[in-house]
Amino acid sequence: MKIVFMGTPDFASGILKAILESEKHDVCAVVTAIDKPAGRGMQTMKSSVKQLAEKHQLTLLQPEKLKDPAFVECLESLHADLFVVVAFRMLPEVVWKIPPKGTINLHASLLPHYRGAAPINWAIINGETKTGVTTFFINEKIDEGNIIFSEKTNILPDDNAGSLHDKLLHLGAKVLLNTLEQIENNTYKEQKQILSPHLKLAPKIFKKDCLINWNLTATAIHNLIRGLSPYPTAYTLFADKNKHENIIKIFKSSTNLASHHLPPGLIETDNKQYLRIACKDGFIYVEELQMSGKKRMDIKEFLLGNKLMHLTQCF
């Protein structure tokens, strides 16, 4: 089949790579986000998908507006059989209705649960033990089209957003290639999504969502840290002895459920081996962290160079 691929981040480029390596389909064009400033130096960065497309010398389109008549006309002129969307913007109807075999999306959750921009993060934050990937036909609503194929995988206790991303990328490539084969051979079956008000959603994550609330349970805080690691990363604030506000990002933690009478957010440390923070029903032991302007490090390395006041309070 002739395919137009649409996507932007690493997850999407991994799927595009799998399609290209299969050598079963003709990727006649790639659509990705425009180059944007990023990082401390705010240098203009190419998306992961763009870098891969350039490496393979694929036709590349980077429209600012998806309803731009010139962009729509260009897509129509490609005469693609199918559009494949992975981690991209919501498409207008004038775009997703172009190809005769439709437009499909690969989503990193078991739909209808975890519709939205951050399914990998929210599955871990909410303490799920299973997730998966789903392919479906795009319609006028976000992530609500008819399901073609889905497959489950386990979320292990030591998984974080980074490791689950890689696991779902591998699974997603397999599922998408299977979906393409079924569409090409017209052997697929569509299944309507059953939607209800009780579905778990996966909205975009903002900075405010990453601030740790130490009044929560140890399990909830630990899952938040896992679900936001390595990016965008859970963080906490504390005041040093000079009353300067500090930000600490926490990448890895463990829990100890225990009764205590300490206020939530209180730091206890021996300044050598451990740093733990009190929460509702026990303690969070910080294992990997990063202070503003410093590198990421494990707790022992951190404590060698940063002596904290015993019983410092996070807030």
Legacy VTK file of the C-alpha trace (Angstrom):
# vtk DataFile Version 3.0
C-alpha trace
ASCII
DATASET POLYDATA
POINTS 315 float
0.000 0.000 0.000
0.969 3.611 -0.448
1.054 5.193 2.996
1.326 8.715 4.338
2.769 8.598 7.871
1.986 11.331 10.420
3.776 11.672 13.756
6.326 13.660 15.742
8.041 12.185 18.885
10.359 9.220 19.471
7.439 6.800 19.827
6.224 7.731 16.341
9.665 7.515 14.762
10.087 4.016 16.214
6.877 2.911 14.496
7.877 4.578 11.220
11.207 2.764 11.396
9.393 -0.571 11.763
7.222 0.158 8.704
10.266 1.068 6.618
12.216 -2.007 7.756
9.306 -4.302 6.894
9.720 -3.250 3.225
6.070 -4.204 2.647
4.651 -0.751 2.045
5.539 2.452 0.221
5.772 5.423 2.599
5.164 8.088 -0.028
5.280 11.025 2.438
5.801 11.889 6.087
3.947 14.652 7.930
5.433 16.017 11.154
5.462 19.127 13.346
7.326 22.258 12.335
10.801 22.729 13.830
10.629 24.398 17.257
13.111 25.919 19.710
13.930 23.542 22.564
16.428 23.010 25.372
18.317 25.563 27.448
19.783 27.261 24.398
16.382 27.289 22.685
17.973 26.026 19.503
15.668 25.011 16.664
15.161 21.253 16.845
13.908 18.783 14.269
11.373 16.214 15.431
12.503 12.611 15.780
10.227 11.686 12.864
11.731 14.395 10.662
15.258 13.182 11.351
14.301 9.644 10.319
12.443 10.852 7.225
15.475 12.852 6.102
17.754 9.865 6.697
15.599 7.795 4.334
15.099 10.701 1.901
11.318 10.583 2.233
9.001 13.348 1.044
8.506 15.568 4.098
5.588 17.885 4.889
5.492 20.270 7.868
2.265 22.294 7.658
1.506 24.968 10.235
-2.226 24.507 9.656
-3.691 21.124 8.757
-6.664 22.757 6.986
-4.365 24.746 4.679
-5.804 24.166 1.165
-2.299 23.801 -0.301
-1.461 21.068 2.233
-4.748 19.233 1.613
-4.201 19.449 -2.145
-0.688 18.050 -1.728
-2.008 15.093 0.274
-4.652 14.384 -2.347
-2.055 14.447 -5.122
-0.113 11.623 -3.444
-2.973 9.145 -4.077
-2.132 7.229 -0.891
-4.202 4.176 0.045
-3.974 4.817 3.778
-2.859 7.432 6.295
-1.119 6.167 9.464
-1.090 8.466 12.516
1.044 7.948 15.638
1.340 10.620 18.373
0.260 13.536 16.196
-2.280 16.344 16.268
-6.027 15.909 15.862
-6.739 15.731 12.143
-9.543 17.721 10.515
-12.133 15.741 8.575
-10.924 17.207 5.302
-7.631 15.347 5.897
-8.598 11.999 7.463
-11.267 11.362 4.821
-8.805 11.586 1.902
-7.437 8.025 1.569
-9.783 5.303 0.211
-8.784 2.788 2.915
-9.183 5.369 5.678
-6.899 6.866 8.321
-5.730 4.746 11.243
-4.118 5.635 14.555
-1.882 3.634 16.890
-2.577 4.586 20.515
-0.503 3.507 23.528
-3.358 2.238 25.690
-6.168 -0.287 25.693
-8.957 1.874 24.362
-11.474 3.081 25.336
-9.473 3.676 28.547
-6.753 6.332 28.608
-7.822 8.393 25.635
-5.696 11.528 25.421
-2.166 12.837 25.100
-0.335 10.956 27.889
-1.595 7.354 28.147
1.744 5.842 29.177
2.207 8.285 32.059
-1.318 8.069 33.431
-1.483 4.267 33.359
1.481 4.127 35.772
0.361 7.130 37.844
-2.991 5.417 38.399
-1.303 2.190 39.500
-2.400 -0.004 36.577
-0.787 -3.423 36.265
-1.784 -3.918 32.614
-1.884 -1.699 29.557
-1.355 -2.177 25.847
-1.727 -0.679 22.386
-4.700 -0.198 20.089
-5.133 0.534 16.396
-8.352 2.209 15.305
-9.906 4.189 12.469
-9.891 7.938 13.047
-13.203 9.772 13.049
-14.337 13.243 14.086
-13.749 12.615 17.819
-10.415 12.181 19.613
-9.449 8.490 20.065
-13.055 7.290 19.726
-13.009 5.552 16.325
-13.704 1.871 15.705
-11.004 -0.466 17.049
-9.162 -2.718 14.596
-6.727 -4.545 16.855
-5.358 -4.348 20.402
-2.880 -6.272 22.518
-2.122 -6.270 26.252
1.125 -6.212 28.198
2.015 -6.143 31.887
3.203 -3.083 33.777
5.880 -4.388 36.136
6.470 -2.901 39.613
9.823 -1.445 38.522
8.539 -0.027 35.219
8.577 3.727 34.769
7.294 5.847 31.891
10.578 5.371 30.023
10.702 1.578 30.227
6.979 1.242 29.480
7.397 3.557 26.468
10.034 1.193 25.052
7.917 -1.875 25.787
4.852 -0.387 24.070
6.951 0.797 21.128
8.046 -2.785 20.461
4.494 -4.105 20.918
2.996 -1.244 18.913
5.243 -1.920 15.921
4.084 -5.539 15.856
0.407 -4.608 16.211
0.578 -1.886 13.556
2.265 -4.135 10.988
-0.406 -6.761 11.666
-3.093 -4.100 11.232
-1.600 -2.957 7.908
-1.609 -6.540 6.654
-5.263 -6.985 7.623
-6.272 -3.734 5.944
-4.347 -4.574 2.774
-6.012 -8.007 2.601
-9.387 -6.659 3.753
-9.515 -9.245 6.552
-9.926 -6.889 9.514
-12.990 -6.558 11.731
-14.006 -3.273 13.318
-15.225 -3.059 16.895
-17.125 -0.033 18.143
-15.783 1.521 21.343
-18.156 1.410 24.298
-17.843 4.787 25.981
-19.034 5.648 29.486
-18.543 8.438 32.053
-16.400 6.053 34.144
-13.555 5.651 31.638
-10.047 6.607 32.778
-8.584 9.419 30.682
-5.032 10.520 29.841
-4.981 14.312 29.478
-1.872 16.332 28.697
0.446 16.678 31.697
1.357 20.166 32.894
3.989 21.299 35.393
1.413 21.611 38.160
0.623 17.909 37.756
4.257 17.032 38.517
4.430 18.689 41.953
4.348 16.007 44.649
1.607 16.280 47.277
3.109 14.715 50.400
-0.349 14.348 51.962
-1.013 11.437 49.587
-0.214 7.794 50.310
3.262 6.399 49.716
1.959 4.190 46.905
0.285 7.123 45.113
3.454 9.254 45.362
5.687 6.376 44.244
3.437 5.765 41.224
3.523 9.471 40.361
7.332 9.416 40.417
7.404 6.264 38.234
4.802 7.645 35.851
6.698 10.879 35.274
10.209 9.407 35.014
12.352 10.241 33.153
10.126 12.980 31.696
8.564 15.364 32.611
9.661 14.263 36.138
7.972 14.605 39.509
9.412 17.316 41.764
9.218 18.784 45.230
10.179 22.119 46.776
12.058 22.798 49.984
13.744 25.748 51.670
17.417 25.442 52.602
19.019 26.918 55.734
19.222 30.312 53.997
15.491 30.072 53.204
16.176 29.781 49.486
13.581 27.753 47.619
15.027 24.682 45.917
13.528 22.332 43.362
14.387 18.659 43.541
13.334 16.371 40.695
12.863 12.771 41.785
13.450 10.056 39.184
13.374 6.912 41.292
11.953 5.978 44.680
10.886 3.147 46.943
8.313 3.004 49.708
8.134 2.014 53.354
4.650 1.783 54.817
4.810 2.656 58.511
2.879 4.490 61.193
4.441 7.758 62.310
3.500 11.149 63.712
5.682 13.272 61.421
4.149 15.979 59.258
3.883 15.036 55.543
6.862 16.341 53.584
9.380 16.131 56.424
12.829 15.011 55.208
14.889 12.603 57.297
18.449 11.777 56.263
21.705 10.499 57.713
23.517 12.558 55.015
25.320 9.342 53.984
23.096 6.496 52.883
19.458 7.499 52.778
17.000 10.341 52.380
13.379 9.665 53.125
10.331 11.911 53.112
7.280 11.406 55.291
3.892 10.988 53.681
0.406 9.987 54.760
1.060 6.346 55.584
4.822 5.927 55.623
7.918 7.151 53.811
9.235 7.683 50.303
12.908 6.755 50.006
14.505 8.888 47.287
16.915 6.844 45.149
17.686 9.115 42.151
17.252 12.875 42.031
18.430 16.131 40.512
18.708 19.613 41.979
18.316 22.721 39.850
21.428 23.309 37.760
22.985 19.990 38.790
23.270 16.589 37.129
21.036 13.623 37.878
22.585 11.337 40.508
21.838 8.491 42.897
21.170 9.307 46.522
24.598 8.347 47.919
26.401 10.489 45.351
24.012 13.342 46.067
24.512 13.193 49.833
28.299 13.214 49.467
28.155 16.729 48.086
24.941 18.077 49.624
24.507 18.035 53.379
20.870 18.679 54.145
19.512 19.863 57.443
17.973 16.934 59.289
14.183 17.326 59.379
14.001 19.780 56.486
10.426 20.325 55.329
9.229 19.877 51.730
6.210 21.850 50.611
LINES 1 316
315 0 1 2 3 4 5 6 7 8 9 10 11 12 13 14 15 16 17 18 19 20 21 22 23 24 25 26 27 28 29 30 31 32 33 34 35 36 37 38 39 40 41 42 43 44 45 46 47 48 49 50 51 52 53 54 55 56 57 58 59 60 61 62 63 64 65 66 67 68 69 70 71 72 73 74 75 76 77 78 79 80 81 82 83 84 85 86 87 88 89 90 91 92 93 94 95 96 97 98 99 100 101 102 103 104 105 106 107 108 109 110 111 112 113 114 115 116 117 118 119 120 121 122 123 124 125 126 127 128 129 130 131 132 133 134 135 136 137 138 139 140 141 142 143 144 145 146 147 148 149 150 151 152 153 154 155 156 157 158 159 160 161 162 163 164 165 166 167 168 169 170 171 172 173 174 175 176 177 178 179 180 181 182 183 184 185 186 187 188 189 190 191 192 193 194 195 196 197 198 199 200 201 202 203 204 205 206 207 208 209 210 211 212 213 214 215 216 217 218 219 220 221 222 223 224 225 226 227 228 229 230 231 232 233 234 235 236 237 238 239 240 241 242 243 244 245 246 247 248 249 250 251 252 253 254 255 256 257 258 259 260 261 262 263 264 265 266 267 268 269 270 271 272 273 274 275 276 277 278 279 280 281 282 283 284 285 286 287 288 289 290 291 292 293 294 295 296 297 298 299 300 301 302 303 304 305 306 307 308 309 310 311 312 313 314
